[in-house]
Amino acid sequence: MLLNCHTYYSYKFGTLSIDELIDEAIGKGYNSLVMTDINNTSATIDFIRRCQGKDLRPIVGIDFRNGAQQQYIGIARNNSGFQKLNEHLTMHLHEDADFSERAPEMEDVYFIYPVGKVHPKLLRENEFVGVKPTQISKIFGDLRNFRDKLVVLPPVTFRNKRDFNIHRLLRTMDNNTLLSRLPKSEEASPDEIMFPQEKIREVFHDFPDIIENTQRLINSCSIHFAFKKNKNKKCFTASPEEDFELLTKLANDGLKYRFGNPSDVVVARMEKELQVIRQMDFAAYFLINWDLIEYARREGCYYVGRGSGANSMVAYLLRITDVDPIELDLYFERFINPSRKSPPDFDIDFASRDRDHITRYIFDRHGWDHTALVGTYITFQYKSVVRELGKVFGLPAHEIEKLQKLNSLNGIDDIGRLVLQYSKLIHGFPSHLSVHSSGILISEEPISAYSATIMPPKGFPTVHFSMLEAEDIGFAKFDILGQRGLSKIQDAIQLAQENAGVEIDIHDLKTFKEDQQIKELLKCGNTIGCFYVESPAMRMLLTKLEADDYLRLVAASSIIRPGVAQSGMMREYILRYRDRSRCVAAKAEAPELYKLLEETYGVMVYQEDVIKVAHLFAGLTLAEADILRRGMSWKFKQRNEFGKIKDKFFSNCAERGYALDLVKRVWEQIESFANYAFSKGHSASYAVESFQALFIKAYYPLEYIVATINNGGGFYRTELYVHEARMHGATIFPPCVNRSEKQTVIEGKVIHLGLGFLKSLETNTVNAILKERYRGGYFHSLQDFLERVPISLEQLSILIRVGAFNFTRKSKKELLWNAHFILSKSKKTTPERTLFKQKVKEFKIPELYYHPLENAYDEIELLGFPVTCSPFHLLENMQLPPTTAADLAFLINQNVAIIGSLVHVKRTRTNDGKTMSFGVFIDFKGHWIDTVQFPEIAARYPFSGGGCYLIKGKVVEEFGFLSIEAAEIYRLPNENMEEPSTRLKAPDKSRLLGANYVENV
């Protein structure tokens, strides 16, 4: 009888999860259910999967609506009907078109109209009118002569009054209105609850023929999906046999490229992998990835293959990855093994600008009907729901902010109590569908066999389900990502060629790994701008590990991850690396465990370690071990299989005689980091990219830094990369209308910041300047510029104030005076080209007051940071402590006072919930100062924005890494420019950041 049931994937309408809907139906005596979410199929795959093994037969359809107004319900008789419904929905979603009042003619589908929508005599064979229990009287009226076209239709949207309230709040948020103003037409009827089957039959007991119609419709419907069976494109060539033949040939060709004369170990590993790939029917999957990167190389698109796919020798031979699995003893079974239920996936990073181009190639190559992006669900989060519900109830902003900070219901009024109570209930509901960061599906069957699709702004169809459902149904997704790190490397190579005249072979990893300059940068943490190794935490870790080689960097790439660090194993790894006697004690306590983890001193560092420990230490099967690894995700913890594996882990360890205390500690390690740690191959891929970046930074630092600036920086703000360029001898100029491009440019050691970095300068203005300069050459004066470039006074003022006309040798005030005189009376928006240029009268203006820091403050306003002076130059002329970062090595365990310009603050919570912080600064010579503020100090001396700070505290050293345990921190005041009488002496040059600041022209 349940022909129209909604889950909360009827976004901002439904209130029931899939499990709640199933449990409700079983509890009310139903053995079948038609799930029909509104204009959506997100829940379909998971609904069918979750009905397996339960006494409930799943039937699926779609509730087609224009807004909240129901047009008709489509119910799939079979898989073919479901595909047709998906195609119908997809067409309307892509075109953002309303549904007509009549459904299209469609085989293998039933359509049900609400009462009054279509007259029964106009219905086709597969169309019916649905009668709600509250509309029973209608049968005695207009419908009495068409009972063969009537079915029972009790809609299900909620379970009870509380759910109905949630529904109304969701509808109000969707309509962006007040609850008191929500139209009844925008909400469901309060009776859309699931009545027991007996109750429905009792209501319709006088109309057994209608009940029979309904039951006959339900009985004729059936839908089935083979879960965990490969749904990917089956063949890259004409057949699986040809696929494997081609894959084998490519792998053997790759042996010569990668190894020259390969060893028996290499060949054996390749042959073993090929057999597993053949057994698992993944040859086409490898070939599709190979074809993709072949196309990328032809197009000059730089890429890096990473993820667990880097554990594969075949992937290395096909050049999908650049990680040698023999060198690192990588565990292929982490990627593919015969017992593993989940499909594999490669992660391939491209330069950000190339990602859409590569994605379009995939769609064009494999067909738009068979290719789609993976979806993802954006869920409601508690604080954001509090904000939205506060608006729904009409609360002012300050009351909403107060509610967001409360942890209890004490001392608040009834409205506030309702907001908090319902915010907790709505927290976790799906809000809307979005696009997965990287996943692409290439299906053997049309995508519509599994889902409808949306069309996001970038123009690639996206399925309604997430990567979890994709994996359940049997898709191995292709992960295509855009990464700024690769864009930086690609641009830096081009800049090195243009500015230094050198060609860089960025794939010469063997040379990079042995390069002494790279090793020195790593060991000292001089890694600013370099992919994955520039953050303060990574700089600290590299210093403590003395990580001057590839293998150590591979380990560092994983142990820096949150789970490993938070479990305490990062510190333990460092301790065991620095003091090998600790390894002896660990080996004595658990020799079997230590043997598995000997390379990492008995510490679990990689995801493979979880598999090894679960499989070889605890005796789980490889399939169970992989469930354990993946099960640390909260999404998988909700699935029954995780709990079973956890129980088996403990019982197996008990049977093997391990001490319970040891087993608990091992389990805590697994649980604390398995969802965050990298696979070893993934870490190795990151390390490869880090080495490539480090090579360019070591030998062509200015070109690399300019590429970094042009690609949006990295971990830090643009200001720091400008500082880093200065530390490498560059002279930095603000944007210039004659020298700058849209992006930053370099010539020799001279860098001009890009016009595109001016915050308020419009893109059209930048384009107009560059177009005219390319056409007519450099501008000779302000008047020449204005005769050639259409520009408003406001936009011109921005250029003058930032110093873009410094080449004229006139002061900013004089230029602004002339700009106002020329443009304030002009009504022309576009310059007119004339045979004879009319000379503009020039005025001799009196000398105006100029403060030395005016340029700096203009630059801060327009660029976000000063260019022509250092942050220390802005300070009031006060007595500053002379201590520098270089002095700290000689002051260990002593109290110091030092001045630093704030670069970054990281806040974290201690085990007891208190907040502490780590501050990173640079001193007036441009070197790093690392500080830690423990909770009491962090509370007493909070950071108050960017600028220079006086830091007082104790110098401490741990494994060669110096930091200051702060006791006091004060933000220093900048110089006041308001009154000429307050003008101060220019600061001593020793206070400047580097030696190459540009003097004002």
N, C-alpha and C positions, 0 to 999 in steps of 0.2 A: 504493500500500500504506500510505501514511502518513495514517491516519485520525484521529490523536489527538496533534497537535503543539502544544506550549506555547511561548509566548515569555515574557519576563520581565514581561509585563503580566498573567500569572497571578501576582498580587502575592505576594511572599514565598514563591514556590514555583518558578516557572520561572527559567531562567538565561540564556536566549538572547535577543539583540535580534532584531528583525525581519530585518535584513540577515544576521545570522549564521545564522538559521534557513533563509533562502532559499539562501544560499551553501552551507550544509551539504547541503541537498537536491540542489542541482544537482551538487555535487561527488560525491555518492553515487549519481548516475545516475538520479534521479527526474525525471519531467516534470510531476508534479502533486503537490499537497500540501494536506491539510486542516488548517487552523489552528483549533484549538479551545481557546482559553484558558479557564481555570476561572472560571465565573460572571462573565464579563467579555467585553466586545467592544471594548475600547480600541484594540487593534491592528488591527482588521479593515480599516478604511478605508485605513490606510497600507500594510498588507500587500498589499492588492489593487493599490494604486498602484505600489508598488515592484516588483511582479511584471511590470508592463508593460515590454515590450521585452526580457524575459528568457525563457529556455526553461523556464518553469515556469508551469503553469496553477493559479491560486489557487482554492481551495474553502474555505468557511468554516463554522464551527459553534461550538458552546458545549459545554464539559465541565461538566455540572451535578453539583455536589458539595455535600454537607453537611459543612462543614469540609474535611478532607482525604479524606473517604470518597466515592468515585465512585458516583453513582447511575445515570447513563446519559450518553451523548454524543449531542447533537443535531447533525445535519449538514444544511445547507440545500441542497435540490436546485436552488433558484433564488432570486431576490430575494424572492419571496413567502414562501418557506420561511424565509428569514433574518428577515423581518419577524415571522413567527409565533414564531420562537425568541426574538426580542427581547421580544415581548409577554409570553411565558411567564416569561422571566427577570425582567423588570421587575416583574411582579406579585409574585414572591417577594421581590425585593429591597426593594420598597416596604413589604411587610408583615413583613419580616424573618422569613419562614417557611421551614421546611425543605422540601426536595423529597421527594416521595413515592418509593417504590421503583419505581413504574411511571410512564412518561411519559404525557402526555395524548394523546388522539387528535388528530392534526395532519396536514394535507395538506402536500405539497411538502417534507417533512422525513423523513430517515431517523434512526432511533434505534438506538444500539448499546449493549448492556448488557455489563458484565464477566461473565466465566464465573461461574456460580453465583448470579447475582442474580435471574434469571427463567428458569424452565424453558422450553426452546425450543418446546414444544408450545403454550404460552400466547401466543406472539408474534403480533403483527399482521403484515400484509403488508409494512409499511414498517419492521419491527423485526428486529434481528439480534443475535447474540451474537458478541462480539469475542474472538478467541483470540490470546493473546500467543505469541511464539516459545517461551517457556519453558513454555507450557501445552500443547504439542503432544500430550503423552500423553493429555490429556483427550479428544481426538477418538476415541481407541480405547475410551473408556469410555462415559459417559452421553451424549455428544454424537454417537456414531457414526451414529445413525439420523436426525439432523437437520442433515446437512451442507449442505443448501440454505439453512439459516438461519445459517451460520457465515461470518465474514469475518476476514481477517488484521488484527490490531490491535497493532502494535508502538508503544507510547507513546513520545513523544520529549519529554524535559524538559531534558536536558543533552547535552554532547558527549563528556565524558571524566571522569576521576577528579577533576580540579580542579573542574570544574563541579558534580560531585556533592557535593563538600565545601562549595561555595558554597550549594548547595541545602539541605544539612543546617543550615548556619548560619542561613539565611533562615528555615527552619522553626522553629529554636530561638528566634529572635527573635520570630517570630509567636506562639509558645506561651509566651513569657516564662519560659523555664526554663533550666536548665543543659544544655549539650550532652550530658553523660553521662546525663541523665535524659529525653532526647527519646524518646518512644515510637516504635517502628517503624511503628505505624499512622499516625503523623503525617508520615511521609516517603515519598518515592517509592522504588521498587525500584532498586537500582544499575544494572539493565540497561535503564533507560529512555533509552538513547542511540540515535542514528540509525544503524542498520546499513545497509551498501550494499544496493542493490536485489537484486543477485545473491545475497547472503547470505540474504535473506528468502525468495527463490524456492527456494534450496537447502534451507532448513529445511522448507518446505511442499511439496517436490517430489512427495511421495507423495499430495498432496491438490490436484491441479490445479483441481478444481471449486471449492474454497474461494478459491483465487487468482482464478479466473474470477468468482466472486461479488463479490469485492472490487473487481476491475477494472470490472465492470459498474456497481457502485454509483458509483464515481468518475466513470466516463464519462457517467453520467446527470446529473451535477451541473454547474451553471454559474452564475456570478454576475457581474454587470457593473454598474459605476457610470460615468456620464459625468462625468469630472472637469472642473473649471473651468466647468461649465454651471450657470447660476443655479438654485439649489434653494429660494430664498426664496419666500414667498407671492407668487403671480404677479399677483393683482389685489386692489386695495383696494376697488374698486367691482365692477361686474358684468363688466367686460372691460378689456383694456389700452387700448382706444380711449377709454373713459369715464375711465379713470385719467388719461390724458394731458390730456384735455379739462379735468378738474377741476384738475389741477396747473397748467395754463396759466392758468386763471381765478384761482386763488389767488395765483399769481405776479404777475399784473396787478393784483389787488387790493392786493397788498403794495407795489407801486410807489408808490401814493398815500400809504400809511401811512409808508413809509420815506423817500421823496424829495419828495413833493408834486408838483412838476413835474420829472420825471426827465429827465436829459440823454440825448442820442443814444447816448453811450458806455454809460450804464447799461442802456438798452433793448437795445442790441446785445449786451451781455454776457449779459443775461437770455435773449435768443433763442438765442444760441450754446449756452448751457448746456442749455436745454430740448431742443434738437436732439440733443445728445450723450446726455442722459438718455433720450430716446426711442430713440435708436439702441442704447443699452446695455440697454434694458428695465429701467430703474431707477425708473420713475414710482411704482410701488406702494411701493418702499422709501422714497421721499421722503414719500409720503402717510401711511404708517404712522407715521413720525416726527412729521409735522405733527399727526396725530390724537392722538398721545401728549401733545405739549406743549399742545394745545388743552384736553385733559382736565386737565392739570396746572394750567393757568390757571383753569379753572372751579372746581377744588378748592382754589385758593389755595396751590398748591405752587410754591415758587420754584425756578427752574432756570437753568442756563447750558449752552448748546450749545458744544462746543469740538472739538478735534481737527482733522484735515484737512478735515472737513466745513465748517469756518468759512471755507474758501477759496471756498465756493460762493455766488454771488449768489442763486440760487433758495432756498437754505437761509436766507439773510438775509431775503428777501422773505416766506418762510413763517414767520418769527420762530423758526425752530429755533435760529439763532444771533443774536448781537447785534453781529457784526463786519461792518463795511462793506468788502467786498473791493475796491471801487474806491479807497477812501481809502488802503488799504495796498498796492495793486497785487498782490493775492493771485493765486496761480497755480492756476487751477481744475484744471489737468492733474495737480496733486499729489493731487487727490481722485478724479477720474474722467477717464480719457481712453480713446479707442477702442483703443489699443494695450496698455493696462494689463491684465494677466491677473488680478490680485488684486482682489476686490470692495472697494467702499468701506465705511467704517463711520463713523457719527456717535458722538461721545461726549457724552452728556447727563448733567450732574451735577444731583442734587437734594439738598435738605437731608437729612441722614442719616435723620431720623425719617420722611421721606416715601418713602424708596426702596422699602420693601416694599409700600407702598400702590400705588405706580406699577407695580411689577413685577406685582402681582396683577391690576391693570387689564389689562396686556398679555396675561396668560394668559387672563383671562375674555373679553377682546375677540376674541382670535384662536383660542381653543380650546386646552385643556390637552393634547390629543393631538397638536397641531401646534406646540406651543411648549415650549421647554426652555432651561435655563441651560447655558452651555458649561462643560465640565469642565477640569481642569488636573491635571497629574501632579506629585505631591510626590516628589522624588527623595532617595535616600540621599546624605548629605554625609559626607565623609571623617571629620571629627572625631566626628560623632555615631555613625558606624559603629564607630569605635574604642571609644567608650564602650559601645555595645551588645554588641560582641563581647567586650570585657573582662568584662562581666557573664556572657555565655555561657560563658566559660572559668572563671568563678568568681574573677576577680581582685578584690582589695580596691580601694576607691575611690582611694586615694592612688597605687596603681600605674597605674590607668587614667589618672589625670590626668597622670602622668609620661609615659606613652606618647603621649598627645595632643600633648605638647610636643616630641617627638622628630622630627628631620628625617632620621635615618638608622637603619640596623639595627645599627650598631656597639654592642657592649657590652650587649646585651639577651639574655635567655634564649629558649629555643625557643618558649614560649607567647607571649611578647611579640612575637617575630618573626612568628608565625602571625597574631596579631591585626593587625599592621600590614600584612602582605602581603595578607591577605584584605580588609582595609578598603579598600585601594586598588582591588582587583578589584570590590568591591561598590559603591564610590563611583559615583554616576550612575545606578544602577539605579532604576526607579520603585518607590516604597515603597507608595503608595496613591493613590486618586483623590480629588480635592477639587473645589472649585467655583471657576471663573474669577471674578476680582474684579468683573466687570461684564457679560460677554457674554450675550446672549439670542438664541436662534434662533427664527425664525418660518417654518415650513416649509410648502410647498405640499402635499407628501405627509405622512402621519403621521410623526412623529419616529422611530417604531419601524422605519421603512423603512431607517434608517441606524444605529441604535444602540438598545441597552437604556438605561434610565435608573436612577439612584439617587435616593433621596429624602432630602436633607440635612435638618437640624433645622428650617430656616426653611420647609420645606414646598413647595419648587418643584422639579419633576423636573429632573434634570441628566444630560446625555448623558455617555457614557463616554470621549469623545474631546476633544481640546483645540482651541484656536482654529486651530492649524496645519492639522489634518485638516479642520476645518470649512471653512476657506478652500480647501483642496485640492478638496473635494467640491463647492464652489460656493455656500457660505453667506456672505451679508453679515450679520454679526452686528450686533445693536443693543446698544450699550454704555450701560447705565444704572448710574450710580454714586451712592453716597451721600457727601456731602462736608460736613465740619464748617464749612468756610468759609461755605457758603451758609446753614447753620443759624444761624451767628453773625449774618449780615446780616439774615436773616428775623427773628430774635429782637430784634436791635437796633432794627429799624424799629418793632416793636411796643412796645418799651420807650420809645423816643423819643415815640411817640404817647401812652403812658400817663403818662410822667414829665414830658415837656416840652410835651405837647399839640400836636405837629406831625405833619403827614402828609409822608412822604418819597416822592417819585417816583424810585425807584431805577434806573429805565431812562432818566433824563434825562442820557445820557452826553455829549451835546454840551456841556451846561453844566459837567459834571464836568471835562471835558478842558481847559476854560479857567479853572477855578477857581484863584485864586492861593494860597489856603491849602493846597490839595492839592499844588500844585506845590512849595510851600515844604517840606511834609512829605517829599516825595520827594527833593528836592535835598539835604536834610540827613539823610536816612535815619531820620527820626522815624516809623517805620512799625510799631512794636510792635503785634502782634495782627492786623495786616492780611494778608490772604491772599497768600502767596507772596513777600512783600517784607519779612518781618520777621527773617529769619535774619541772623546776623552777616555771612556772606559777601555776602548781598544788600544789606545796609545799606552795606557797604564799597563794593560795585560801584556802587550808586546815587550815593554821594558822589563817587567817582572820575569817574563819567560826568556829574556834575551833571545827573542825569536828571530834568528838571522838565517833561517832556512825554510824551504818549502814545506816540509813535513810539520814543522812546528807551527807554521801559519795555518795549515789545514786544521790542526787541532784547535788553534786559537779561534778560528772562524766558527767552531761549534760550541766551545765551552763559554764563549761570551754570551750565548743565548740565555734568555731569562731563566728557563727551568734549571739549567746546569748551575748557573750562578746562585740562584735562590736555594738550591738544595745543599749548597756548601761544597759541592764537588769541584767547582772551579778553583776555590782556594786550596782544596786538598790536592788537586792536580799540580798546582804551582809548588806546594810544599814538597810533594813527592819528587817533582822534577828537580828542585833545588837541593833536596836532602834525600838521597836514595835509601837511607836507613829506614825511613818510613815505609818504603816498599817492602822491605824484609818483614816488617811486622804485619803488613796487610797480607802478604803471601802466606805467612805462618797461620793466620786466622782462617783463611779460606783459600787453600791452594788451588782447588778446582776453579773457583771464580777468578782468581788472579791469573791463572794460565790463559783463560779466555780473553783477558783484558791486559795482557802484558805490555802491549805496545803503548797503552795509555796509563801505565803504572797502576793497574787495577781499578781505574776509575771509568765509569760509563760516560763516554763523551759523545758517541754517535748513535743514531737510531739503530744501526746494525747491532750495536752492543745490546740493546733490548732484545733483539731477535736471538742473538747468540746466548744470552743469559737464560732467556725463557726456554729455548730449544735444548741447549746442551747442559745447562746447569739445573733447570727445573724439569726437564723432560717433556715439555710441551711439543706438539707437532709444529712443523713450520707454519701451517695454516693458523693454528692457535696462537703461535708466537706473533704472527702478523696482526691478528685481531687484537692482541694485547697492545702492540705498538700503536695501532690506530685507535684503540679504545680509550686512550687517555683524553681524546677530544670529548668535551661534554656532550656533543651531539651523538657520539657513539656510546657514551656511558648510559644514555637513555635506552639503549637496545639491550635485550636480554642476554645476548651472547657474551657481553663483556663481563657481567657478574659471574657467569659460569666459568669463564677462563680464569678469573681471579681466584675463585675457589679451588680450581684444579691446580693452579700455581702453588698455593699453600699446601694442598694435600700431597702433591708430588714431592715437594721439598721435605715434607715430614717423612714420607716413605723412604727417602734417600738419606735420612738421618741428620739433616742439617739442623743446627740449633735454631730455635724459634726466633731468638733475638737477632741472629744474623739474617734470617729470611725476611723479618720485618724491615730491617735496614735496607736490604736489597730492594724490597718492594717499594719502600719510600723513595729510593733513588729513581726507580723506574717511573713511579707515579708523579714525581715532582718535575721531571723534565722531558719525558718521552714525547709529549705533544709539541715541545718547543725545539728540541735538539735537531740538528741537521743530519741527513744521511752523510756518510763519509764522502761519497762521490759529489754531493752537493757542496760540501765544504771545500772539497778539492777544486771544484769549478769556480767557486768564489775566490779561492787563493790564486788560481790562474789569472783571473781578471785583475786581482790586486797586483800581481807581479807585472802584468802588462802596463797598468797605470803607473806603478813605481818606476819602471824603466824609463818611461817618457818624463816623469817628474825628475828623475835623477839626472838625465842628460839634456832635456829641453824643458826646464821648469817654467819659463815664462810662457811658452806656447801652451803648455798643459794648463797653467793657471788661467790664461785667457779663455781656453776652451771650457774650463770649469765655470768661469763667470758667465759665459754665454749660454751655458746649459742650466742656468738657475742655481749654480752653486752646488752644495752637497749638504753635509751635516750642519754647516755653519751659515751665517749671513754673508752676503756679498762683501761686506766691509772687511771681513777677515781674509778673504782671498785677495783683495786689493792689497792689504797689508802683507800677505805672503809674497806677492809679486815684488813689493818694495824690498822685502828682505832678500830677494834674489837679484837685486840691483836694478829694478825697473824704475823708470820715471813715469809717473801717472799724471795724465791730464784729464780734466773734466770733459764732457761732451763738447765737440766743436763742429760747427756747420760745415767747415772745410775738410776736416780730417776724419771725423767719425762716420761710421756706418750705423745701421740700426743696432748692430751688436758691437761689442768691444773689438778693437783692432790693435795689432801690434806691428811695429816696424823697428827692427833691431831690438833695442831695449826700451823703446818709447811706446807707451800704451795710452790710447785714447778711449775713454769709456764710451759706450754706445749711446746714441740718441734715444734708443728704446728704453734706457734705464731711467729716464726722466719721468717721474711718477705721473705728472699731470699733462705731459705732452701727448697730444692725440696722434694716433697712428696715421691719420690722413696728413697731418702736418709733417711727420717724419718722411712719409712717402713723397710728398711734394718737394721737400728739400732735396732729397737724394735724386729724384728724377731730374730736377732742374740742374743740379750740380753735374750729373752724368752728361747732360745735354750741353751745357754751356760752360763747364769748368768751374774753377774756384770762384767764390764771391770775393770781391775786392773791398767792399765797404758795406755798412748797414744800408745805405741808399741803394747800392747795387743789389743787395739781397731783396729789398722790398720791391724793386722794380721787376724782379724775376719770380718771386715766390708769393702765392696768395696765403696770407696769414692774418690772424686777428691780433689785436694789441695784447690781449691776455696771453696768447701763445708766444708771441714775440718776447714779452716780458720774462717769461720762464727761461727762454734761451739766453737772454742777456744776463739775467741774474746768476745762471749757473756758470757763465764764463764762455759760452759758445761763440762770442764775438771778441774774445781777447786778442785775436790777430789784428784787430783794427788799431790797437794801442791806445784806445780811449777808455776812460773809466766807465764803470757800469752806470753811474748817475748821469753822465753825459749822454751815453747811449740811450738810456731810458727817456731823457729829456727829448732827444731827437725823435725817438720812436713815437712818443705822444704827439709831438708837433706834426709829424708826417701822417700818422694814422687816425688821430682823433677827429680830423675834419674830412677825411676821405670816406666816400660812400661806395667806392669800388671794392668789390670782393676779389677780383682777379686782375693782376697786373696787365697793362696794355703795352704791347711792343710797339715802339715808335722809331721812326727813322733817326730823329735827333733826340738825345736824352736831355731832359729838362733838369737843370741843376737845382737842387733844393738848397734854399738859403740856410747857411750854418750860423749858429749863434755862439758867441763866446760867453759861456756861463761862468759865474764866479766859482772860485774854488770851494767845494763843499767838504764838510767834515767826513772823514773816512776812518773807521775803526779797523785795526788789523784783523779782527775776527769776523768782519761782515761776510767775507767770502765763505768762511767755514759754516756760518749759520745758514746762509743761503743753500749751501750744498747739503747740509743736514735736512733742511726742509724739502728740497727737490730730489735728492738722491737717497737720503736716509742715513748718510754718514759724511764726515768731512773728507775732502780729497786733498786740499792744499795745505793742510796742517794735521797734526796728530790729535787724538783725543786729549792728550796731556797738555797740549798747547791751549786748550780751552779753559783750563783750571785757573782759578784766582791765583794771583802771584803770592803764594804762601810758602812757608818753609816745608819742603817735602823730604821724607827720609830717603837717603841715597841708596838703600839696599836694592839690589837687582836679583833676578832669578839665578844668575850665575853665582851669586854669593851663597845661596842656600846650601850648597854641598859642603861648605865650610862652617855651617851654623847648625848642624844636626843636634836636636835636643835642646836648642836654645830658643828663647823668645825673640821674635823679630817684629819690625814694622816695615811694611812694604806697600808701594802704590801699584795698583793694577787696573787695567781697563777691562771691564767685564766682557767676556766672550760668550759664556754659556752657563746656565744653571740647571742642574738635574736634581729634582726632589724625589725622595723615596720615603717609605714608611718602615720603621723598625718593627720588630716582632710584637712589641706592646702597643703598636698603633700610632706612635709619635712620628712627627715629620722631621727628617734631617735633610741636608742638602749638600751638594758638591758644586763648588764654584770654580770656573776656569777663567783665568785672566791672562793678559800679556803685560809685561813690564814695559818701561819707557825705552828699552832697547829692543823690544819686539819679541822677547822670549816668554815661554809659558810659565805660569804660576798655577799650581793645582791646590785647591783648598777643600777642607771638609768642615762642615758646620754641624756638630752634633745637636740633638733636639733642643737642649736648653739654649744654646747659642743661636740656633736657627729661629727660635721663637723671639728671642730678645733683639736680634739684629737681622731682620728680614731684608732681603734684596728689594730695592725700590727702583727697578728699571735699569736701563743701560747707563754707561758712564764710567767714571774712574772712582775707585774705592780705596780707602785706607784699610789695610788688613793687618791686624795684630794677632799673633798666635805663635805656636810652637812648631818648629821644623821637625818633621818626622821622616824616617826613611824605611821602606820595606822592599827588600829585594831589588835595591837600586833605584826605586821610584821615590822621588821626593815630593812631599806635600806639606801644607801648613794646616795644623789643627787650629782653626780660628777661635780666638777668644773674644774679639771685637771686630766689627766691620762697619765702616761708615762711608756713605756715598758723599763724595766731595763736591762742593758747589762749583759751577762754571762761572766764568768772568761775566760781569754785567756790562752791557753795551749801551745802556740807556742814556747816560750822561757823559759828555766828553771829559768832564773833570775826573771821571773814574778810570780813564785810560791808564793801563798798567804797562810796565816795561815788558818788552817781548821776552818770553821765557828763554832760559838757557837752551842752547842747541842740544845739550846732553839729554834734555827731557824729551826730545822728539823721538818718534817711532821710525828709526831708520834715517838715512841721510839724504834722500832724494825727493823731498816734498817740493812741489812746484811753487815758485814765488809768483805772486800776483803780477801780471803784466800791466 
